[in-house]
Amino acid sequence: MKLSQSLPDFPWDSLARAKATAQAHPGGIVDLSVGTPTDPTPDLVRDALAAASQAPGYPAVWGSPELRAAIIGYLTRRWNATGLRDRNVTTAIGTKEIVGWLPTLLGLGPDDLVVIPETAYPTYEVGALMAGAHIERCDDPDRVQGAPRLIWLNSPSNPSGAVASGELLRRWVAFARKHHAVIASDECYGEFAFDAKAYSVIDPIINDGDITGLLVVDSLSKRSNMAGYRAGFVAGDEELVTELVALRKHLGMIVSTPVQAAMVAALGDQEHVEHQRARYAARRAIMRRALEAAGFRIDHSQGSLYLWATQGRDGRASIDWLAERGILAAPGDFYGPTSLDHVRLSMTATDERINAAAGRLTS
């Protein structure tokens, strides 16, 4: 059997019929089904990329000294990290690379358990399956049934936008240490917490100043509209980071030199992030009002780039209802068996498309 046949079907392939319906709308499709940024990449990032385009030699898997310093500086300024050194951070080819490959790189196999959120980005499950490991979906460490080797956290969440409290994150860290498990915290939506405070597991408030067994996985895709750059990083436990670097050297998982330079520029500037945050906040407000006026209930959605909505019926029926109005969303069944009555709507479309969708919902 081909390895791909052991994995779930690629979820978005199942939207073909709804997409065709939405595309037939006289005003054109409003595609809110994926979280692909459409706003411009900041000029300072593009300028840094161009300036570094003369790059005949191989880049370092670790990342350049300038990039490692920029990652440490960002995590210190923005997320209250303390004591990070050069070997506590490294690069990633976007967050998805690490999500998909981390169980394999940690040496997990058929006897190992990976805990993922109950409502979760599909690649957490796929990464565990690629390693041959088992998964358990759970949002509360007090309810975990097995003894995990790896625990994925994601706050603010994709898809639900839920923001984990500091108290909950502290309980997860204590639980992981009890079981000698690794926590990998996917924090790529951290800059977009709107209705609750987001914390990083690298914050001493959460980890009591001890980052043993902890990894932060982050990306500039959403923060800086750099999804096409595949620009991510990992930070945390020095032993774990060093092992990831050693393996990724062998596998050629390397961020290019120009992209590393662009990352330095992006991580050194917060102003463009605040501008982007304001864009998403405005779109969220427009769409929330329109969805609620159309009879949807919005659950969680304190952060990230999505609204997690339900009509109180099967999510696929809601997908069809939206498609008839030219709007394409993602059904909750993409994200786990507890989400069948919800849909996820992304706020990454342009202002014009968001306004078009809102008009269709309220007309």
N, C-alpha and C positions, 0 to 999 in steps of 0.2 A: 504494500500500500504506500502511496506517496505520502510524504510527511504532511503536506498541506491538507490531505484528506482527514487527518486526525484533529484538525482545528475546526472551530465553528466557521460557518459561512461568513464572508465579509459582510457586515451588517448592511452597509449602504446599498449593496446590490439589490436588496429587497424593496427599495424605494422606487424602482423603475416606473411602475404604473402610476404611483402618486405623482412622481416628477413629470410624467407626460401630461397628466391632468392639469397640473399647475402651470406648465409651459403653454398650455392652450388658452390660458386666461387672456382676455383682450389687452390687459395692461402689462402682460409679461409676468414671468415667475418672480417671486420674492423667495430666494433660497435661504432659509434660516436653519437648514439641517446640519450644517458643518460649522466648526469654529475657526474658519479661515479668515485671518485679518484682511481687510480691504483698504484700510486707511494707509497713507503714505509712510514708508520707512523714513525716519528722520534724516535730514541732510547731513548731520554730523556723523551718522553711521555710514552713509553712502560715501562721504568724503574720505573717511578712514579706510574703507574697503578699497577705494580707488588708489589711495596713496600707498597701500601695501600690495598692489597688484603685481609688482616686480618681485616674484617669489620663486626663484628657480630651485631652491633647496627644499628638503622635506621639513615639515613642521614637527614640533614635539607633541607626543601624545599627552604629556602632562599639561601642555599649554605653555606659552611663553612666560617668562618671569613677569612681564608687564600684565599679562592676563591673569595670572594667579594672584598678583597683588590687587588687581581690580576686583576680582571675585571676593577676596578677603575684605577689601574696603567696603564693598557694597553690603556684604552680610553683616559687617560690624556696624555701619551707619544705619542701615535700614531694619535689620532684624536682631540687633542687640547681641550679636555673636561676640564672644570673648576668647582670646587665646589661640585663635586660628594661626597656623603657620603654613609655610609653603607646601608641605606635604599633606595638608588637610584638604586640598582642593585639586580638582582636575577638570578636564573638558568632557563634553559629550556631544554627539552629533544630534542635537535636539533631545528633548526629554523622552520621546518615544523610543529612541535607541536603548536607553537605560531601562525603561520600563519593560521592553520586550526581552532584553538580554540579561538583566540582573540575576534572575534565578539560575540561569546557566552559568554565569560568571562566578556565582557564589558556590557552585558545585552541587546544587540541589538535584535530587533525583526521585525515583518512585517511592522512597520511604519518607519523603519530606512533605511538610504541610506549609502552604502559603496562605495567609489570611489576607483577604481583600475586602474593601467596603461592600456592604449589601447592595448598594446601587453604585455601579462602578464603570469607569472607562474600560472598554472591552480588552485592551491590551494587557491589563494586569492578569486576567485569566489566560490569555494567549501565551504570555511569557512563562507562566507556571507550566502550562501544557507542553511548551517547547522543551522544557527541562524534564518533563515526565513527572512533575510533582503534582500533588493534590491541592485543591483549594477549599477554603471555608469562607463563606461570606458572613461578616459580622462587624457591627459598628460599636460594640461595647466589649471591652476586655473581660468584663465579668461573665460574659456569655460565650466566650470561646470554648469549644468542646475539646479541641486537640492541643497538641504541644507544637507550635509553629517554629519553623526556622527563619521565616521571613514574614514581616507584617508590612503591608502597604497602607499608608495613610494618605489622604488627599483632601486638603482644606486650603482655600475654598474648593468645594467639590465640583468635579465634572461627572455627572450632568446636573445634579440637584442644586448646586450653589450653596449647600449647607456649609457653615463655618464652624469648625470645632472649637469648643471652649478651651481655655487654658487648663481647666481642671480635667477635662477628658483627655487631653494630650498627655498630661502628667500621669494619669492612670495607665495609658498605653505604654509609656516609657517604663513605669514600674513593672508592668506585666511582662514586657519584653525582656527585661533584665532577670526576672524570675525564671524565665524559660531559656535564657541565653540566646534569644532571637535577635535578628537584625531588624531594625525599623528603617524603612525607606519612606521618606515623606515627600510626596510629590507636591511641590509648592509653586507650580508654574502660574497659578492664578492669584498668588499672594498679594499682588499689588491691587487687586480688584475685589476688596472687601468693602461693601457699601453699608450694610445694616448691622454689622457686628465686627468686633476687632479680630483680626487674624494674627495668629502666632506662628512662629517657626519652631520646630523641635530643636533647633540649634541655639535657641534663646536659653540662657541659664535659668530663667523663670520656669521653664519646662523641664530642663534636664539637670538642675542643681549643679551646673558647672561641669558636668561629666558627659562628654559626647561619645563615650565608648558604645559601640554597637549602633550608632545613629548615622544615617545618611540623609542629606537633603538633596533632592533632585529638582533642578530648576532650569528654566529656559528663557530666552529673550524673544521667543516667537510672539507671545501675547503682549508682554511688557513693552516691547519696542517695535512691534510690527515687523519682526524679522523671521517669520516662519520659513520663508524661502532660503534663509541663510543656514538653517539647521545648526543653531547656535545654543548650546546648553552647557550645563556644568553640574558637578557633583561636589558636595562638601561634607565633611564630618570626620568620623573615626579614621585616624591616620593609617592604621593597619588595613582597614577595608579599602580605603582609597588607593593605597600602594598596591594592593592585590589587583584591583580593577585596572590600574595603569599597566601592570606587568602583563596581564592577559590581553588587554586591548592593543598593546604593542605588537603582539604576535598576530592579532587578527586584523590589523590595519584600520582600526577605528580611530581615525584622526580627523580633527577639525582643521580645515585649511588655514594657511597663514593669513590671507586677507580677511577671512571671517574672524579669526582670533583678534586681529587689529580692530575690526568693527565692533567686536564685543567689548573691548577696552573702552572705546568711545561711548558705547551705550551704557555700560555699567557706571561710568563716571558722571552721568547726567541724569538728574531726576525730573527736570522740568518737563521734558517731553512725555514722561510717564504720567505726570499729573494732567497734562493736556489730554492724553488718551483716556485716562480715567474719567475725565469730565465728559468726553464724547460718549462713553459707554453708559455713564449715569443718566445722561439725557435720553438716550435710546431706550434704556430700561424703563424710565418713567413713562415714555410715550406708549411703549408696548404693553406695559403692565395695565395701564388704564384701559387700553383698547381690549385686551384679552378679558379683563374682568367685566367690562361692559358687554362683551359677547358671551358671558356666562361661564368663563373659565375661573377656576380657583388657582391661585399661585401658592405653591408650597415651598418652604425653605427659601432658596434664592436670595440669601443674604449677601452672596458674593459670586465670583466668577463672571463669565460672559454670557450666562444663560438664564432663561426663565423656565422654571419647572412647573408645568401647568397641567391641569386635568379638568375634563368636563364631567367627571364622575362615571365614566364608562370606559370601555376598552380603548386603549390608546390608538390602536390601528383605525378605529372608527373616527377618532379625532383627526388622525392624519388625513383621512379621506375628506372629512369636513373642511379642513384647512385647504387641501389641494383644490377643492372646488372653488375656492376664493383666491387661487393663484399663489398660495403660501405653502412652502415645503418645510416641514419640521422633521425631527428625529423621534421615532416612537420609543417609549420607555422600555420595550422589550429588548432593545439594544444593550441595556445596561443592567440586566439581571431580572430574575423571576419575581421580585417584589415590586417591580415598577411598571406593571402591565397597563395601568390606567393613566399613565402620564405621557406627556410629550415634552421634548426639550426644544426650545427656540433660542437660536443664537443671536446675539446683538452685534455681530461682526459685519452685518450688511451695511451698505452706505446709508446716510441719513435719508436720501431720497427713497430708497427701497423700504426702510423702516416706516417712513411716513405713508408710503403706499400700502403697506400691510395694515397699518393702523386704520387707514381710511376704509379698507375693505372689511375689516372686522366690525366697524361701527356704522357702516352704511345700511 
